[in-house]
Every structure is written in C-alpha cells, then in structure tokens.
Amino acid sequence: MFFDRARIFVKAGNGGDGVVAFRREKYVPRGGPSGGNGGRGGNVVFYVDAGVNTLHHLQQNIHHRAERGVHGAGANKYGAAGPDLRIPVPAGTLVRDADSGAVLADLIHAGQEVVIARGGRGGRGNAAFKTARNTAPKVAEKGEPGEEHWLELELKLVADVGIIGVPNAGKSTLLSVVSAARPKIADYPFTTVEPSLGVAEVDHRQIVLVDIPGLLEGAHEGVGLGLEFLRHIERCRMLIHLLSGASPDPLGDFEAINQELSLFNPALADTVQLVVLNKMDLPEAQSVWPEVQAALERYGLPCMAISAVTHENVDKLLYRTQEMLDALPPIVHEPTELVEIGVGPDPKAFRIENPEPHLWIVEGQEIEKVVRMTKWDYYEATLRFQRILAALGITEALRSAGVTEGDTVQIADTELIWGYDNALGE
C-alpha cells in the first residue's frame, strides 16, 4: 500500500520542576535560597527527510512523546532541557490540527523543519522568588505541561513531472522504461492503485516523475478513488498527459481528464502539459495519430507519439520533457498561513460555569497553566496562587456569581474548596 495519510498524537515534554532548597554551609548561617529551576521540556519537531517516501512509519506508531526537562536541584543547579523528539516526514507533507482542520505546517523542501509542539517551560526554584521582603521563600513551581495535539498528516508528492491519463494508457510501462521504478504492469485497467515515483536521467540531470493511477470521469468527486490521487498532481511542475492509441476516442479521453483536473483545482488547468499518444506499435494508434496531432495543434499544445513497449521515441520524450522543464520558471511555494495552536486571542481570559449547586468550573488558558504549575504542598505557593487569582479578576468574578464558603472550585484537573485555609478564600 501507498501510505499517504496518517493520524497521530504528539506530546511535547513537560518542564522540569523547580525545587525549594537553602544553602547549608559552615560559616554561612544565612545562606539564603538556592533552589534551581527545572529544564525546558523537549519539543516535537517535524523535518523533511529525503530518505522517507511515505507516512507508513507514522501509521504504525501513533503516539509520539518528547522527554520532560530535568528537575532543578540545590546549589542553584538548573535542570537540563529535555531532548527534542525529531520525526522525519517525506517532502510534500501537509500537517493539520485534527480538531479544527487548520493547516499547521506545509513541509516541501529537503531540510525544512517546524516545531509542531513546544515543550513546557521549566518551573522556577525558590531562588527565583527571593525578594527584599521575603529573603527565604518556600515556594517553587512545577514544570509547565508541554503542548499536545492530535494531528492529521497528508502527503502530496513533490515531483517534476506527473504522468496522467485514463486507466490502461501505459503510464506504468512508461515509468518503468524511463526509470528504475518497477510498478505493477498488466494488460487490464486499474493495474496501478497507488502512485509510483521514478527518477529518469537526461544528460546527467535527474527528472523526478510520478505515475498517477488512472483517472475516471467524476474523479474530482471521488469516483475511482480520484480524490486520493488528484492531490498528488498539485505539486508537479508539468504533466505528461498520456493517451492510449488503443482507445476508441483518445481525444474524448483527453478532454474528460482535463475537465476533472479543472473541477478538482482550477489552478491545474494552467499546468503545462505535454500530450503523448502511446502504443504506436499498434495499427489503430498509427491510424488515429494524424487526427490527434491536428487537434492538439489547434489547441496549441505540444504533442508527440511514442511506444513505451518498443521504446520508440521514448528518449526523444525525455529530452522534450527536460527542455520544457528548463523553460519553466522555478516554482515558488507561497508560504502557507499557519495557525498557532494552543494560543488563544487573550490568554488571560477566563470563563466560569456553575453546572450544579456548590460546583464552579473555571476555564482559561493562563489560570489553568498556573494551577498545573503550582506545588500545593507549600503554603506560600497557595498564597501566591490566591494573589494570581485575584489579579486575573477571577476572585471577584466568582464572588459576583454567588460562590459561597465550602463550594468546590474546579480549575483544570484540580479541585479546591472556597474559603478554607490553603484554598481560595482569604
């Protein structure tokens, strides 16, 4: 199978925890706080690897997690950052957020890479909380959780030339003749059920070709798995439109395929085509060639006739293809407008719900991050959380909404009691 889609889960590493520690040295009776910060969690990075051709390795391994940062230590020792998790993908990989469908990355060129999930910040140790008024703080932070996402990956092959045509036009035979590719070949339609890449050499220069499985009328609506194959044409610099000399109506086939291209993506109508009548070893192909040639010349399209089986004019086809590629301007891929996931328009915004009596749920990016990074076993950490709650306006909002002493306030995965010591009250 040709694996050109995958759905995976990625999780960046959590930051390492900060620690509470104090200098304990002889003759330094008031050494002060010395708790170091935790290290940053590892990022999840996608990079284009020329040695990877499909998404098979990601379909077989769905969950990908980077390592967390190392915890801080005493003597102001900072934890090491977690190593990045680097995931290879083939050129032409489009990455979307599985929930929103937003495009997160479009990886086209060799060496291109993108951070798809960022590791969490390391928690601060108590040395970072020292102030003139609090010279011996007993507070530290947990590491920030790393980003996590469900992603959908889609591969659109990147090639110089796409070979298109109706089923059984001889596309696979042609690819096997001009390159070392060995696609399945037989004398019946739909032999090719997955795209095949091949590399041809012309005057010590390489041409990358992709054999697109035969298209049918209605392909733009998914007929004959058309949608599965049409997207692989979008990134070809030019097309070889192969017509079957054994077809009852080669020109009708030509018009039908072009219509499907336009319906799928109107921009494909402007893609340069070299129209080639194949199977010139057959008498019917020889008899129809003058009519086909005259019609294509009226359209103003370059055309030629070959026999992939006997190799007739195949070399000329390659030289003609190289000439046409040389005449084309280099493709400039417009940068895709990427969406930053996990960052809302206002990280300090929050929402309060009261789904049942005595239960309040607070949702908000900033406050949820603070909750996850708070070490509740330190009294000073609880007091600091209360100050942040008030600064964000959540304390006043809860009071205005009618919260009463003893009510449960849930933020992220943490449940707190309003009004008791070490909780949300004053």
C-alpha positions in Angstrom: 0.0 0.0 0.0 1.0 3.6 -0.5 0.6 5.3 2.9 -0.2 9.0 2.2 -2.4 9.7 5.2 -1.8 9.4 9.0 -3.5 10.5 12.2 -1.1 10.8 15.2 -0.9 12.2 18.7 2.1 14.3 19.7 3.0 15.5 23.2 5.9 17.8 23.9 7.8 17.2 27.2 6.8 18.8 30.4 9.2 21.3 32.0 11.2 20.0 34.9 10.1 21.1 38.4 11.8 23.8 40.4 12.9 23.0 43.9 12.9 24.5 47.3 16.5 24.4 48.8 18.7 26.5 51.0 22.4 26.9 51.4 23.7 24.8 54.3 27.4 25.6 54.6 29.6 26.1 57.6 30.1 29.8 58.5 27.2 30.8 56.2 24.4 30.8 58.7 22.0 32.7 56.4 23.0 31.3 53.0 19.6 32.0 51.5 17.5 30.1 48.9 19.4 28.0 46.4 16.7 26.0 44.6 17.4 25.8 40.9 14.9 26.0 38.0 13.8 23.0 36.1 14.8 22.4 32.5 12.6 23.0 29.4 10.7 20.1 28.1 11.6 18.6 24.7 9.9 20.0 21.6 8.3 17.8 18.9 9.8 18.7 15.6 8.9 17.5 12.1 11.6 17.6 9.5 11.8 16.6 5.8 13.9 13.5 5.3 14.8 12.7 1.6 15.0 9.1 2.6 11.4 8.9 3.6 8.8 8.4 0.9 5.5 7.6 2.7 3.8 8.1 6.0 3.9 4.3 6.8 6.2 4.8 9.8 3.6 7.1 11.4 0.6 4.9 10.7 2.4 2.1 12.6 3.3 4.4 15.5 0.5 6.7 16.5 1.7 8.2 19.9 4.8 10.4 20.0 6.1 11.9 23.2 9.1 14.0 23.9 11.0 13.7 27.2 10.5 16.1 30.0 13.0 18.5 31.4 15.2 17.6 34.3 14.2 18.9 37.7 16.2 21.6 39.3 18.5 20.9 42.3 20.0 22.7 45.3 23.1 24.9 45.0 21.2 26.8 42.2 21.6 24.0 39.8 19.4 24.2 36.8 17.9 21.1 35.2 18.9 20.2 31.7 16.4 20.7 28.9 14.7 17.6 27.6 15.9 16.4 24.1 13.7 17.3 21.2 11.8 14.5 19.6 12.5 14.8 15.8 10.1 13.0 13.5 11.1 12.5 9.8 8.4 13.1 7.2 8.5 13.0 3.3 8.7 16.1 1.2 5.1 17.3 0.5 3.7 16.6 3.9 0.8 18.8 5.0 0.1 18.9 8.7 -3.4 19.8 10.0 -4.9 20.1 13.5 -7.3 17.2 13.8 -9.9 19.1 15.7 -10.1 22.4 13.7 -8.6 21.3 10.4 -6.3 24.3 10.4 -3.0 23.9 8.5 -0.1 24.0 10.9 2.7 23.2 8.5 3.4 22.6 4.9 6.8 20.8 4.5 8.0 20.8 1.0 11.8 21.2 0.8 14.6 18.9 2.0 15.9 20.1 5.3 12.8 22.1 6.1 11.6 21.6 9.7 9.0 23.0 12.1 8.3 22.8 15.8 4.8 21.3 15.9 4.5 21.1 19.7 6.6 23.2 22.2 8.0 21.8 25.4 6.8 23.3 28.7 8.8 25.9 30.5 10.8 24.7 33.5 9.4 25.5 36.9 11.2 28.1 38.9 13.0 27.2 42.1 12.7 29.2 45.3 15.9 31.2 44.4 13.8 33.0 41.7 11.2 34.1 44.3 13.6 35.9 46.6 12.7 39.5 47.3 13.7 42.2 49.7 10.7 41.4 51.8 10.9 37.6 51.5 14.5 36.6 51.7 13.8 32.9 52.4 10.8 31.9 50.2 9.5 28.4 50.5 7.8 28.3 47.1 8.6 26.6 43.8 6.8 25.8 40.6 6.1 22.6 38.8 7.2 22.4 35.2 4.8 23.7 32.6 3.0 21.0 30.7 4.1 20.5 27.1 1.7 21.1 24.2 -0.2 18.1 22.9 -2.2 17.7 19.7 -4.0 15.2 17.6 -2.7 15.8 14.0 -3.7 14.7 10.6 -0.9 14.3 8.0 -1.5 14.3 4.3 1.2 13.6 1.7 1.2 15.4 -1.6 4.0 14.0 -3.7 6.6 16.6 -4.9 7.8 15.7 -8.4 8.9 17.4 -11.6 6.5 15.6 -13.9 3.2 13.9 -13.3 2.1 11.2 -15.7 -1.6 11.3 -16.1 -4.2 9.6 -18.3 -7.1 7.2 -18.3 -6.7 3.6 -17.0 -4.5 1.3 -19.1 -3.0 4.2 -21.1 0.5 2.8 -20.4 1.6 5.1 -17.6 3.3 2.4 -15.5 5.0 0.9 -18.5 6.4 4.3 -19.5 7.7 4.9 -15.9 9.3 1.5 -15.8 11.1 2.3 -19.1 12.5 5.7 -18.3 13.4 5.0 -14.7 14.4 2.2 -12.3 10.9 2.2 -10.8 9.1 -1.2 -11.1 5.3 -0.5 -10.8 2.9 -3.3 -11.3 2.1 -3.7 -15.0 -0.6 -5.8 -16.7 -2.9 -5.5 -19.7 -6.1 -4.5 -17.9 -7.4 -1.3 -16.3 -6.6 -0.2 -12.8 -3.3 -2.2 -12.5 -1.9 0.8 -10.7 -3.7 1.5 -7.5 -1.1 3.7 -5.8 1.2 6.5 -7.1 4.7 5.4 -8.1 7.8 7.6 -8.1 10.7 7.2 -10.6 13.9 9.1 -11.5 14.9 9.5 -15.1 18.3 10.8 -16.2 18.9 13.1 -19.1 22.4 14.4 -19.8 23.4 13.7 -16.2 20.4 15.6 -14.9 17.6 14.0 -13.0 13.9 14.2 -13.6 11.5 13.0 -10.9 8.3 11.5 -12.3 5.2 10.3 -10.6 2.8 7.8 -12.1 -0.7 8.9 -11.1 -3.2 5.9 -11.2 -5.8 6.1 -14.0 -8.4 8.8 -13.6 -12.1 8.4 -14.4 -14.9 10.9 -15.2 -16.1 12.0 -11.8 -12.7 11.7 -10.2 -13.0 15.1 -8.6 -15.9 13.7 -6.6 -14.0 10.7 -5.5 -15.0 8.3 -8.3 -12.4 5.6 -8.7 -10.5 6.9 -5.7 -10.0 10.1 -7.7 -9.6 12.3 -4.7 -6.9 10.0 -3.3 -4.8 10.6 -6.4 -5.6 14.1 -7.7 -3.9 15.9 -4.9 -0.5 14.3 -5.9 -0.7 16.3 -9.2 -0.9 19.7 -7.5 2.8 19.9 -6.8 4.1 18.7 -10.2 5.9 21.3 -12.4 4.4 19.9 -15.6 2.3 17.0 -16.8 2.7 14.3 -19.4 -0.8 13.5 -20.5 -0.6 10.0 -21.9 -3.3 9.0 -24.4 -4.0 5.4 -25.3 -3.6 4.7 -29.0 -5.9 1.7 -28.5 -8.8 3.8 -27.1 -11.9 4.3 -29.2 -11.7 8.0 -28.6 -8.3 9.4 -27.4 -9.4 13.0 -27.8 -12.5 12.4 -25.7 -10.3 10.8 -23.0 -8.0 13.9 -23.2 -10.9 16.4 -22.7 -12.5 14.3 -19.9 -9.3 14.1 -17.9 -8.6 17.9 -18.3 -12.1 18.6 -17.1 -11.6 16.5 -14.0 -8.4 18.4 -13.3 -10.1 21.8 -13.6 -13.0 20.7 -11.4 -10.7 19.4 -8.7 -8.4 22.5 -8.7 -8.9 25.3 -11.3 -5.2 26.1 -11.0 -4.3 22.7 -12.6 -5.8 24.0 -15.9 -2.8 26.2 -16.2 -0.2 23.5 -15.6 1.9 22.9 -18.7 1.1 19.6 -20.4 3.0 17.5 -23.0 0.4 15.3 -24.7 1.7 11.9 -25.8 -0.1 9.3 -27.8 1.2 5.9 -26.7 1.0 2.4 -28.2 2.3 3.4 -31.6 3.2 -0.2 -32.2 -0.5 -0.9 -32.7 -2.1 -0.2 -36.2 -5.1 1.6 -34.6 -2.7 4.1 -32.9 -0.9 4.8 -36.1 -4.2 5.4 -38.0 -5.6 7.8 -35.3 -2.3 9.8 -34.8 -2.8 12.3 -37.6 -6.2 13.3 -36.3 -4.9 13.5 -32.7 -1.9 15.6 -33.8 -4.0 18.0 -35.8 -6.5 18.5 -32.9 -3.8 19.1 -30.4 -2.0 21.6 -32.6 -5.3 23.5 -32.9 -5.3 23.6 -29.1 -1.8 25.0 -29.2 -0.4 22.1 -27.1 2.9 20.3 -27.7 2.4 16.7 -28.6 4.3 13.6 -29.8 3.8 9.9 -30.3 5.6 7.0 -28.7 5.5 3.3 -27.9 6.5 2.6 -24.4 6.6 -1.1 -25.1 9.1 -0.9 -28.0 10.8 2.2 -26.6 10.0 4.1 -29.8 10.7 7.9 -29.3 11.0 7.4 -25.5 14.4 9.1 -25.5 13.0 12.0 -27.5 10.2 12.2 -25.0 12.7 12.6 -22.1 14.7 15.3 -24.0 11.5 17.2 -24.8 10.4 17.0 -21.2 13.7 18.3 -20.0 13.5 21.2 -22.5 10.1 22.1 -21.3 11.2 21.9 -17.6 14.1 24.2 -18.4 11.7 26.8 -19.9 9.5 26.9 -16.8 10.1 29.4 -14.1 11.1 27.8 -10.8 8.1 27.0 -8.6 7.8 29.4 -5.7 5.7 27.9 -3.0 3.7 30.6 -1.3 4.1 30.4 2.5 1.0 28.8 4.0 -0.7 31.0 6.5 -0.1 28.8 9.6 -2.2 28.8 12.7 -0.6 28.9 16.1 -2.4 26.2 18.1 -2.8 26.3 21.8 -2.7 30.1 21.9 -6.0 32.0 22.2 -6.6 35.6 21.4 -6.3 36.5 25.1 -4.5 34.0 27.3 -5.8 35.8 30.5 -9.4 35.5 29.5 -11.5 33.0 31.6 -15.0 31.6 31.8 -17.0 30.5 34.8 -19.7 27.8 34.8 -22.0 26.6 37.6 -23.2 23.3 36.3 -24.7 22.2 39.6 -25.1 23.6 43.1 -21.9 24.2 45.0 -19.7 23.4 42.0 -17.9 26.1 40.0 -15.8 25.4 36.9 -13.2 28.0 35.9 -11.7 27.7 32.4 -8.9 29.8 31.0 -5.5 29.3 29.4 -3.5 31.4 31.9 -5.2 30.2 35.1 -5.1 26.6 34.0 -1.4 26.8 33.4 -0.8 28.4 36.8 -2.8 25.6 38.5 -0.8 22.9 36.8 2.5 24.6 37.8 1.6 25.2 41.5 3.1 23.0 44.2 0.2 22.8 46.6 2.3 21.2 49.4 3.9 24.6 50.1 1.8 27.1 52.0 3.5 30.1 50.2 2.6 28.5 46.8 -1.1 28.6 47.9 -0.9 32.2 48.9 0.8 33.1 45.6 -2.0 31.3 43.7 -4.6 33.3 45.6 -2.8 36.6 44.6 -2.8 35.5 40.9 -6.4 34.5 41.1 -7.3 38.0 42.3 -5.0 39.7 39.8 -6.8 37.9 36.9 -10.1 39.1 38.2 -11.3 35.5 38.9 -11.8 36.0 42.7 -14.2 39.0 42.2 -16.0 37.2 39.3 -16.7 34.1 41.5 -18.0 36.3 44.3 -20.2 38.2 41.9 -21.5 34.9 40.5 -22.6 33.8 44.0 -19.8 31.4 45.3 -20.2 30.6 49.0 -17.9 29.2 51.6 -17.4 25.4 51.2 -18.2 25.4 47.5 -15.9 23.4 45.2 -14.0 25.3 42.5 -12.5 23.2 39.7 -9.7 24.5 37.6 -8.2 22.1 35.1 -7.8 18.8 37.0 -7.6 20.4 40.4 -10.5 20.8 42.8 -10.2 23.5 45.5 -12.5 24.5 48.4 -13.6 28.1 48.6 -13.0 29.8 51.9 -10.9 27.3 53.9 -7.2 27.6 54.8 -4.8 26.7 52.0 -7.6 27.2 49.5 -9.2 30.1 47.6 -10.6 32.2 50.4 -8.8 35.0 52.3 
